[in-house]
Amino acid sequence: MAFLEISHLQKSFGTNQVVKDFNLSIEKGEFVSFLGPSGCGKTTVLRMVAGFEVPTSGTISIDGQDVVNLKPNQRNIGMVFQAYALFPNMTVAQNVAFGLRVSKKSNAEIDATVTEMLDLIRLGHLSDRYPYQLSGGQQQRVALARALATKPQVLLLDEPLSALDAKIRVSLREEIRAIQQKLGITTVFVTHDQEEALSISDRIVVMSEGRAEQIGTPFDIYNRPASRFVASFVGTLNLLEGKVDDAKKGVIDLDGNRITLAQPLSGHKKGEMLALALRPEAVTIDPHKARDTAIEGTINDVHFLGSVIRTRVSLGKNSVSLDMFNNPGSPPPARGEKVRISFAAKDLLVLGE
């Protein structure tokens, strides 16, 4: 059995079912992110694991113990909230010590643990300051230290970085991951930011409308999306429409171009319309040497983004965006210019619903 086991979890508020038959097994020491748009149920699942919401049905077990009927303070879980939730009338050290005092630890143990936690987040020199005297990033690190001070079995992070500016978010997410790996603590991280989830997770649970659409490693989620929703939500994506030409040979028609896919189209019939996905980084403009597939098109838009130039090419009914590195010695193509795009057949994915 996994360390954190969630089985057939459901939650309804009146007639509104917000979590629908959610199942997940998390191994000890694993870092798992719940990724999805607002209202998809990810925070509700987290709150049920924490004990702040009672499931309508289903089970939650931690290290083999069913915790559904236990109160939050009986679950040995650490929680970090989006809004810091620090006590404004307590110093940094007092905030970190709060859970330890509630647990009636000795003063010597409290002092040692607080010192250890503040050293871990590198804020020992600010132990006597109050929350209003700290930056947002510093406050969130204190909240993390407070959550870890009681040595919880599971750490839950509910969009802890969303209130911070972009640069601080990047550095703090890396710090959270480093601390999690150092302590080996089982962690669940809720976010709507795909870059955060992809960069620090062992596995990602992509959620939509109360369900887990796909569970997998960041590599698999990005490169092998299981549905149209996952493909479009995770990363920049070209969504194309093609028609089956020869199912046995895996040949499709894309705006008058016959393209042979990397595998046969089992279960599809000639003339059937297909939803296709192609990542921008899989496409190149190469006038000299094409890969498996080459298609003529016309430049629609060119957006200069600094190190990257994002170009959109019209193929007919479909259009394809692609990214090129900025080369100061070579200007980007102009709107209206005729070009040939190419990509590997294995990079054109057939999407399910």
CORSULJO-V112922 format. One line per field, one symbol per residue. phi: phi as a letter, one per 20 degrees, with the letter a starting at -180 (. if undefined). A space follows every 10 residues. Layout:
phi = ???
This chain:
phi = .ffdddclfc bcdmeeeecc lecadcefne dddecrfgne offffgffff neceffaocc cclndfdgee fgfdelcdcd efemleefed fgffffegff ffemffffff ffffffffff emcgfdfeed gfedffffff fffffffefe lffcddcdlf dfedfgffgf ffffffffff ffemefcdce bdeffgffec efbcdedbln cefbcafgff ffecfebfff feeenfbeed cccfdbffem ecdclndece ffbfdfnddg nfececcbfg fedcdcfdce egcccfbcfe bcdednfcde dddedqfecc ebdcffdgec fffegnfecc ebbegfeeee eef
